[in-house]
Amino acid sequence: MSKSVFEFGYGSGKIAVALSEEKIINNVLGKSCAAITDVPAAVREALRNPIGTPPLKEIVQLGDRVAIVVSDITRAWVRFDQFLPVLLDELNEAGISDKNIFIVIAPGAHRLNTEEEFVVLCGEQVYKRVSIFNHDCHNQDQLVYTGKTKGGVDCYINRSVAEADKVILTGGIVHHLMAGFGGGRKAILPGISGFKTIQENHLFCMNKEVGKGLNPNSISGKLDGNEMNEDMIEQAALAKPDFLLNAIFTPENKFAKFVAGHWHDAWLSGTKMVDEIYGVPITAQADLVVSTAGGFPKDINLYQGVKTIDNAYMAVKPGGVVICFMELPDIMEPAEFSDWFKYPTMLAHEMALRTNFTIPGFLAYRLLDIARQISLIVVTKKENAEFIRKAGMIPAATAEEALAIAQEKIGRENYTITVMTAAANTVPVVR
């Protein structure tokens, strides 16, 4: 039986694994696409030929005070510093001076960012040109009420943004394992929303029926029928943003395209391109999925690794086996995630999540939920074995050990394999 060798990212290196060619039915890789070579020109093109609105220069008026919403440091991969100067220049050309422009960092329920992180996110040039400050979801004096959604959520957003003459949303569009896709309306919710508003929206990720765990509609790539996304869209509409500039990336994390214009229509067109790049068609789910987050920093801890496991889970048959290569040098970080594995039952975890919803709590529950449906083998450092078992998974020290466990779990020789060497970014779609 002939074999092919695949390299799976692991920490700062790679682990080579030979797999039987006859068993492989899918090799899930992101679609290659050309990277933008002239970023400023591409940004100007998007701003001057937007989707669903007039050009930015016709949106703003002389004397307007303009708010630009920028994601927090956890989204530094968007590389705002590369395109914010062009956005400011375009506003200047329309007669809006830098003193009439301010940037609001949108951390949602994350911690506030530091001044040093403002520079990292926006670039030193932008930091010196315009005012930049954090949104604080816990500061009631900083919030203003915008209305109630059909789902019953009371919407509070940042007062300075609400009182600005014009609001521009920025961000990056990727698959999101709860909201379907990131970017777009997420700049409003959770970005600049109040804590209670964020909590109530995120509860749409839970099943309507208590005791049934998670909402099956809150998954990567799904927008229609995803109650969390639909509530986000309502909230963004209540905030009435005037313009959007979002970036899409190649599998190598270079700029692939900029979309600009209407806060929903431009973003929605961007999600379609993201799906073309990262939504990878597969012929069928396999008995065994062999995957990796791609190495450091994507496998620095289990919290970062949940997305990889979630994507691999979508490619495996019910009751099948997933092998995931993750070094996990900081497996216990962050504590807000690892502390959620203390509950004796899934129901106890679910009830705690419904009482005090947090993203780390949701991700921990999601991981445990996957681990009880399939055999989830993690190739990692030996000292991580105890916590891996606590999280409902099976530890393995080597690829050989993991494959032996997988063979035992499957119980037969004629099984199928899907390979995912970029599982953190690729979403398998059965067609």
C-alpha positions as CSV (number, residue, x, y, z in Angstrom):
1,M,0.0,0.0,0.0
2,S,1.6,3.3,-1.2
3,K,1.9,6.2,1.3
4,S,2.1,10.0,1.1
5,V,4.0,12.1,3.6
6,F,2.2,15.1,5.1
7,E,3.8,17.7,7.3
8,F,1.7,18.9,10.3
9,G,2.6,22.1,12.0
10,Y,3.6,21.6,15.7
11,G,4.9,24.5,17.7
12,S,7.8,26.1,15.8
13,G,8.4,22.9,13.8
14,K,6.6,20.2,11.8
15,I,5.8,16.6,12.3
16,A,5.9,14.4,9.2
17,V,3.3,11.6,9.0
18,A,3.0,8.9,6.3
19,L,-0.6,8.1,5.4
20,S,-2.0,5.5,3.0
21,E,-2.9,7.1,-0.2
22,E,-5.8,4.7,-0.9
23,K,-7.5,5.8,2.3
24,I,-7.3,9.5,1.7
25,I,-10.6,11.0,0.4
26,N,-9.9,14.7,1.1
27,N,-6.9,17.0,1.4
28,V,-8.4,20.2,2.8
29,L,-6.4,23.3,1.8
30,G,-7.4,26.9,1.4
31,K,-7.9,28.1,-2.2
32,S,-4.8,29.9,-3.4
33,C,-5.5,33.5,-4.4
34,A,-3.4,36.5,-5.4
35,A,-2.2,38.9,-2.8
36,I,-2.7,42.6,-3.3
37,T,0.6,44.2,-4.3
38,D,-0.4,47.9,-3.8
39,V,-2.4,48.1,-0.6
40,P,-3.0,51.9,-0.7
41,A,-4.2,51.8,-4.2
42,A,-6.6,48.9,-3.4
43,V,-8.0,50.7,-0.4
44,R,-8.6,53.9,-2.4
45,E,-10.3,51.8,-5.2
46,A,-12.6,50.3,-2.6
47,L,-13.5,53.6,-1.0
48,R,-14.1,55.3,-4.3
49,N,-16.1,52.4,-5.8
50,P,-18.1,51.1,-2.9
51,I,-20.9,48.5,-2.7
52,G,-24.4,49.9,-2.0
53,T,-23.4,53.5,-1.2
54,P,-21.9,56.5,-2.9
55,P,-18.1,56.9,-2.6
56,L,-16.9,57.8,0.9
57,K,-16.1,61.4,-0.2
58,E,-19.8,61.9,-0.9
59,I,-20.9,60.3,2.4
60,V,-19.1,62.8,4.6
61,Q,-19.7,66.5,4.7
62,L,-17.6,69.5,5.6
63,G,-17.6,69.9,9.4
64,D,-18.6,66.3,10.2
65,R,-17.2,64.6,13.3
66,V,-16.3,61.1,12.1
67,A,-15.9,58.0,14.3
68,I,-13.9,55.1,13.0
69,V,-14.4,51.8,14.9
70,V,-11.3,49.6,15.0
71,S,-11.1,46.0,16.5
72,D,-8.9,45.4,19.6
73,I,-5.5,43.8,19.9
74,T,-6.8,40.3,19.6
75,R,-7.4,41.2,15.9
76,A,-4.0,42.6,15.2
77,W,-3.7,40.2,12.3
78,V,-6.1,42.5,10.4
79,R,-3.1,44.9,10.1
80,F,-5.2,48.1,10.4
81,D,-1.9,50.1,10.3
82,Q,-1.6,49.2,6.6
83,F,-5.0,50.8,5.6
84,L,-6.1,53.3,8.2
85,P,-3.7,56.0,6.9
86,V,-5.3,55.8,3.4
87,L,-8.8,56.0,5.0
88,L,-7.7,59.2,6.9
89,D,-6.2,60.7,3.8
90,E,-9.4,60.1,1.9
91,L,-11.4,61.8,4.6
92,N,-8.9,64.7,4.6
93,E,-9.4,65.1,0.8
94,A,-13.2,65.3,1.5
95,G,-12.6,68.2,3.8
96,I,-12.6,66.3,7.2
97,S,-9.5,67.4,9.2
98,D,-7.7,65.0,11.5
99,K,-9.0,66.9,14.6
100,N,-12.6,66.0,13.5
101,I,-11.8,62.3,13.3
102,F,-11.5,59.9,16.3
103,I,-10.9,56.1,16.5
104,V,-12.7,54.0,19.0
105,I,-11.0,50.7,19.9
106,A,-13.8,48.0,20.0
107,P,-12.8,45.3,22.5
108,G,-16.4,44.1,23.2
109,A,-16.1,42.3,26.5
110,H,-12.3,41.8,26.2
111,R,-9.9,43.8,28.4
112,L,-9.2,47.4,27.5
113,N,-6.2,48.0,25.3
114,T,-3.1,49.9,26.3
115,E,-1.6,53.0,24.6
116,E,1.2,50.8,23.3
117,E,-1.4,48.5,21.8
118,F,-3.1,51.5,20.1
119,V,0.2,52.1,18.3
120,V,0.5,48.4,17.3
121,L,-3.0,48.3,16.0
122,C,-3.3,51.6,14.2
123,G,0.3,52.4,13.5
124,E,2.4,55.3,14.9
125,Q,1.5,57.6,12.1
126,V,-2.3,57.3,12.8
127,Y,-1.7,57.4,16.6
128,K,-0.1,60.8,16.2
129,R,-2.7,62.1,13.8
130,V,-6.1,61.4,15.5
131,S,-7.5,60.8,19.0
132,I,-7.8,57.1,20.0
133,F,-9.6,55.7,23.0
134,N,-11.1,52.5,24.3
135,H,-14.7,51.6,24.4
136,D,-15.6,50.2,27.9
137,C,-18.6,47.9,27.9
138,H,-18.9,48.2,31.7
139,N,-19.0,52.0,31.8
140,Q,-22.7,52.9,31.9
141,D,-21.9,56.6,31.5
142,Q,-20.3,55.7,28.2
143,L,-23.4,54.0,26.8
144,V,-26.6,55.1,25.0
145,Y,-29.8,53.1,24.3
146,T,-30.6,52.5,20.6
147,G,-33.6,50.2,20.9
148,K,-34.8,46.6,21.3
149,T,-34.4,43.7,18.8
150,K,-37.1,41.2,17.9
151,G,-35.2,38.7,20.1
152,G,-35.8,41.0,23.1
153,V,-32.3,42.3,23.5
154,D,-31.9,45.9,24.8
155,C,-29.2,47.6,22.7
156,Y,-26.7,49.9,24.2
157,I,-23.7,51.2,22.3
158,N,-20.8,53.7,22.8
159,R,-22.1,57.2,23.3
160,S,-19.3,58.9,21.4
161,V,-19.9,56.8,18.4
162,A,-23.7,57.3,18.6
163,E,-23.3,61.0,18.7
164,A,-20.8,61.2,15.9
165,D,-22.0,62.7,12.6
166,K,-20.6,59.8,10.6
167,V,-19.6,56.3,11.7
168,I,-17.2,54.1,9.7
169,L,-16.8,50.4,10.6
170,T,-13.5,48.6,9.9
171,G,-12.3,45.0,10.4
172,G,-11.4,41.7,8.8
173,I,-13.7,39.0,7.5
174,V,-13.1,35.4,8.5
175,H,-15.2,32.4,9.4
176,H,-16.5,32.6,13.0
177,L,-17.6,29.4,14.8
178,M,-20.5,31.2,16.5
179,A,-21.6,34.1,14.4
180,G,-21.0,32.4,11.0
181,F,-18.5,35.1,9.9
182,G,-16.5,37.8,11.6
183,G,-16.3,41.4,10.4
184,G,-19.1,43.7,9.4
185,R,-21.7,44.1,12.2
186,K,-19.4,42.7,14.8
187,A,-17.7,46.1,15.0
188,I,-21.0,47.2,16.7
189,L,-21.9,44.0,18.5
190,P,-19.9,43.0,20.5
191,G,-17.3,45.7,19.6
192,I,-18.8,48.9,21.0
193,S,-21.9,47.5,22.9
194,G,-22.7,47.3,26.6
195,F,-21.8,44.2,28.6
196,K,-25.4,43.2,29.2
197,T,-26.2,43.6,25.5
198,I,-23.3,41.4,24.6
199,Q,-24.3,38.8,27.1
200,E,-27.9,38.7,25.9
201,N,-26.9,38.4,22.2
202,H,-24.4,35.6,22.9
203,L,-27.1,33.6,24.7
204,F,-28.5,32.9,21.2
205,C,-25.6,30.4,21.0
206,M,-27.4,28.3,23.5
207,N,-30.3,25.9,22.6
208,K,-33.7,27.4,23.3
209,E,-34.5,24.4,25.4
210,V,-32.6,24.2,28.7
211,G,-30.6,21.0,29.0
212,K,-30.0,20.6,25.3
213,G,-26.7,22.5,25.3
214,L,-25.7,24.6,22.2
215,N,-27.7,26.1,19.4
216,P,-27.0,24.0,16.3
217,N,-27.5,27.1,14.1
218,S,-24.5,29.0,15.7
219,I,-21.8,27.5,13.6
220,S,-19.0,28.5,11.3
221,G,-20.2,29.7,7.8
222,K,-23.9,29.9,8.6
223,L,-25.7,33.2,8.5
224,D,-29.3,32.4,7.5
225,G,-31.2,31.0,10.5
226,N,-28.3,31.8,12.8
227,E,-30.1,33.7,15.6
228,M,-27.0,35.2,17.0
229,N,-26.0,36.7,13.6
230,E,-29.6,37.9,12.9
231,D,-29.7,39.7,16.2
232,M,-26.3,41.3,15.5
233,I,-27.6,42.6,12.2
234,E,-30.6,44.1,13.9
235,Q,-28.4,45.8,16.5
236,A,-26.0,47.2,13.8
237,A,-29.0,48.6,11.9
238,L,-30.2,50.4,15.1
239,A,-26.7,52.0,15.4
240,K,-27.0,53.3,11.8
241,P,-23.3,53.2,10.7
242,D,-22.6,55.2,7.5
243,F,-19.8,53.2,5.9
244,L,-17.7,50.1,6.1
245,L,-14.2,49.1,5.2
246,N,-13.3,45.4,5.7
247,A,-10.3,43.3,4.6
248,I,-10.1,39.7,3.3
249,F,-7.0,37.7,3.5
250,T,-5.1,35.0,1.6
251,P,-4.2,31.7,3.3
252,E,-0.8,33.3,3.9
253,N,-2.5,36.2,5.8
254,K,-1.8,38.8,3.1
255,F,-4.4,41.2,1.8
256,A,-6.6,39.5,-0.9
257,K,-9.3,42.2,-1.2
258,F,-10.9,45.2,0.4
259,V,-14.7,45.6,0.4
260,A,-16.2,49.0,1.2
261,G,-19.6,50.7,1.2
262,H,-22.9,49.7,2.9
263,W,-22.2,48.2,6.4
264,H,-24.2,45.0,5.5
265,D,-24.1,44.7,1.8
266,A,-20.4,45.2,1.4
267,W,-19.6,42.9,4.3
268,L,-22.0,40.2,2.9
269,S,-20.2,40.3,-0.5
270,G,-16.9,39.8,1.4
271,T,-18.2,36.8,3.2
272,K,-18.8,35.1,-0.1
273,M,-15.2,35.6,-1.1
274,V,-14.1,34.2,2.3
275,D,-16.2,31.2,1.7
276,E,-14.6,30.7,-1.8
277,I,-11.1,30.8,-0.2
278,Y,-11.6,28.9,3.0
279,G,-14.9,27.0,2.6
280,V,-13.4,23.9,1.1
281,P,-15.7,21.3,-0.5
282,I,-15.2,17.7,0.6
283,T,-16.6,14.6,-1.0
284,A,-17.8,13.1,2.3
285,Q,-17.0,13.0,6.0
286,A,-14.2,10.6,6.8
287,D,-13.7,7.9,9.5
288,L,-10.4,9.6,10.5
289,V,-9.4,13.3,10.2
290,V,-5.7,14.1,10.7
291,S,-5.3,17.8,11.5
292,T,-3.1,20.6,12.8
293,A,-3.7,24.2,13.9
294,G,-0.6,25.0,11.9
295,G,1.9,25.5,14.6
296,F,2.8,28.5,16.8
297,P,1.1,30.7,17.7
298,K,-2.1,28.9,16.7
299,D,-1.3,26.0,19.0
300,I,0.1,28.0,21.9
301,N,-2.9,27.0,24.1
302,L,-6.1,25.0,23.9
303,Y,-8.2,28.1,23.9
304,Q,-6.6,29.1,20.5
305,G,-6.9,25.5,19.3
306,V,-10.7,25.1,19.7
307,K,-11.3,26.6,16.2
308,T,-9.0,23.9,14.7
309,I,-10.8,21.1,16.5
310,D,-14.2,22.6,15.5
311,N,-13.2,22.6,11.8
312,A,-11.8,19.1,12.0
313,Y,-15.0,17.9,13.7
314,M,-17.0,19.2,10.6
315,A,-15.0,16.8,8.4
316,V,-15.4,13.6,10.5
317,K,-18.2,11.0,10.5
318,P,-20.4,10.8,13.6
319,G,-18.6,8.7,16.1
320,G,-15.3,8.9,14.1
321,V,-11.8,9.9,15.1
322,V,-9.9,13.2,14.9
323,I,-6.2,13.5,15.5
324,C,-5.0,17.0,16.2
325,F,-1.3,18.1,16.4
326,M,-1.0,20.9,19.0
327,E,2.1,21.5,21.2
328,L,0.1,23.6,23.7
329,P,3.1,25.1,25.7
330,D,0.6,27.3,27.7
331,I,-2.2,24.8,27.9
332,M,-3.7,26.3,31.1
333,E,-3.9,29.8,29.6
334,P,-6.0,31.8,29.8
335,A,-7.5,31.0,33.2
336,E,-10.9,32.2,32.0
337,F,-10.9,29.2,29.7
338,S,-9.3,26.4,31.7
339,D,-11.3,27.2,34.8
340,W,-14.5,26.2,32.9
341,F,-13.5,22.5,33.0
342,K,-14.3,22.2,36.7
343,Y,-17.9,21.2,36.3
344,P,-18.8,17.6,37.1
345,T,-21.5,17.3,34.3
346,M,-22.3,18.9,31.0
347,L,-25.6,20.1,32.4
348,A,-23.9,21.9,35.3
349,H,-21.5,23.6,32.8
350,E,-24.5,24.5,30.6
351,M,-26.4,26.1,33.5
352,A,-23.4,28.1,34.6
353,L,-23.0,29.3,31.0
354,R,-26.6,30.4,30.8
355,T,-26.2,32.3,34.1
356,N,-22.9,34.0,33.1
357,F,-22.2,33.6,29.4
358,T,-18.5,34.1,28.4
359,I,-16.7,33.2,25.2
360,P,-14.2,31.1,27.0
361,G,-17.0,29.3,28.8
362,F,-18.7,28.7,25.4
363,L,-15.5,27.4,23.8
364,A,-14.9,25.0,26.7
365,Y,-18.4,23.7,26.4
366,R,-18.1,23.3,22.7
367,L,-14.8,21.4,23.1
368,L,-16.3,19.0,25.7
369,D,-19.4,18.6,23.5
370,I,-17.3,17.6,20.5
371,A,-15.1,15.3,22.6
372,R,-18.1,13.3,23.8
373,Q,-19.4,12.7,20.2
374,I,-16.1,11.5,18.7
375,S,-12.7,10.2,19.7
376,L,-10.6,13.3,19.9
377,I,-6.8,12.5,20.1
378,V,-4.4,15.3,20.7
379,V,-0.7,14.9,20.0
380,T,0.9,17.2,22.5
381,K,3.6,17.6,25.2
382,K,3.6,14.8,27.8
383,E,3.0,17.2,30.6
384,N,-0.3,18.2,29.1
385,A,-1.8,14.7,29.3
386,E,-3.7,15.2,32.6
387,F,-5.5,18.3,31.4
388,I,-6.2,16.8,28.0
389,R,-8.0,13.9,29.8
390,K,-9.8,16.4,32.0
391,A,-11.1,18.1,28.9
392,G,-12.5,14.8,27.6
393,M,-9.8,14.1,25.0
394,I,-7.2,11.4,24.5
395,P,-3.5,12.5,24.9
396,A,-0.8,11.0,22.7
397,A,2.9,11.8,22.7
398,T,3.7,10.8,19.1
399,A,2.1,10.5,15.7
400,E,2.6,6.8,15.9
401,E,0.8,6.5,19.2
402,A,-2.1,8.6,17.9
403,L,-2.5,6.5,14.8
404,A,-2.5,3.3,16.8
405,I,-5.2,4.6,19.1
406,A,-7.2,5.7,16.1
407,Q,-6.9,2.3,14.5
408,E,-8.2,0.7,17.7
409,K,-11.1,3.1,18.0
410,I,-12.1,2.6,14.3
411,G,-11.8,-1.1,14.7
412,R,-11.2,-2.0,11.0
413,E,-8.5,-1.6,8.3
414,N,-10.7,-0.2,5.5
415,Y,-11.3,3.3,6.9
416,T,-11.2,6.7,5.1
417,I,-9.0,9.7,5.9
418,T,-9.2,13.4,5.5
419,V,-6.1,15.5,5.9
420,M,-6.3,19.1,7.2
421,T,-2.8,20.7,7.4
422,A,-4.4,24.2,7.8
423,A,-7.4,23.3,10.0
424,A,-7.4,26.6,11.9
425,N,-8.4,28.5,8.8
426,T,-10.2,26.0,6.5
427,V,-13.8,25.1,6.9
428,P,-14.8,21.8,5.2
429,V,-18.2,21.8,3.4
430,V,-19.9,18.6,2.4
431,R,-21.3,18.9,-1.1
